[in-house]
Amino acid sequence: MNAMDSLTVDAATVDTAVAAETVPNPVDTEADGKKPKALSKSVMKRFAINVASLFSVHAANMLLPLLTVPYVVRILGRSAWDYLISRRPTLLILPC
């Protein structure tokens, strides 16, 4: 008997082993045999709220600098603003 003979397994043994290890997924089937809906209304509502929240945060991140930068430039002056912008990479590297 060589090593290859010990490794061969017939298909019936494999099918039986796989069937024995397979556990039914409770999400796929219910007691009455009907499949459940993909997502419930509460999950969809929560998803819609989360999408709206992310959209509003993204919009605020885009609009807030458009409102604040002109004000800061006017208060600091053009030369101070140029100094801050030129030093920005250095300020980002320094630890707080």
N, C-alpha and C positions, 0 to 999 in steps of 0.2 A: 504494500500500500504506500503510495507516495503522498506528498503534501497536498497536491491538487485534489485528490479523492476526498480528503477530509474537509475541504472547503466547499464542496458542492452541496447544494441544498435544493430539494425539489420545490416547485412553485406552490404546491398545496400547503407545505409547512410554513412558507413565508406568508401566504394569505391568511392562514389560521392565526399566526402570531400577530399580524397586523390587526386583524379583526378583534383579537382579545385585548389589545392595548388601546384601541380606539374608544374614546369616551365621547358620548354625544355632547355637543355644545348646547347649553340651555338657551342661548340666544337664537340659534337656528330653528329650533322647534319648540312648540308649546304643548301642553297636555292634550289640547283638542286637535293637534296636527296642523294648525294654521301657522303661517310664518308671521312674526311680528312686523310692525312697521319699521322702516329704516331708522327714523329718529322721531322721538316724541315732540309734541308741541313745546314743552318746556325747554327741551334741549335746543330746538330751533330758535326759540325766543332769546335764550341766553346767548346763543351764537350771534344772533343779529345785534344784540346789545353790545357784545364784545367787538364786533366789526365796526359798529358806529363809534364806539369809544376810541378804537385805534385810528379810525379815519379822522376824528376830531383832534386827537393828539398830533397826528401828522400835519394836519392843516394849521394847527397852532404853531408847530415848529417852523413852518414855512412863513407864516404871516407875522409872527412876533418880531423877528429881526427886521422886517420891512418897516415896522412901526417904531422900533427903538433905536436903530442905528442913526437915522437922521437927527433924532433928538440928542443923542449922545455926542455926535459930531458937532452940533450947534453949541452944546454946553461946554465941551472940552476945548473946542477950537480945532482948526484943521491941523496944526502942527502937533498938538498933543495926540490927536487921533492917529496921525501918521506914525508917531513914535510907538504907540501901543500896537499898531498893526505890524510894524517891523520887528517888535520884540515878542510877538505872540508865540512863535515856535519855541523860544527860550523859556517863556513863562509856562508853556505846557509841559516842558521836560522837568522843570524844577519840582521837587516834592512839596507838598502842602505843609 
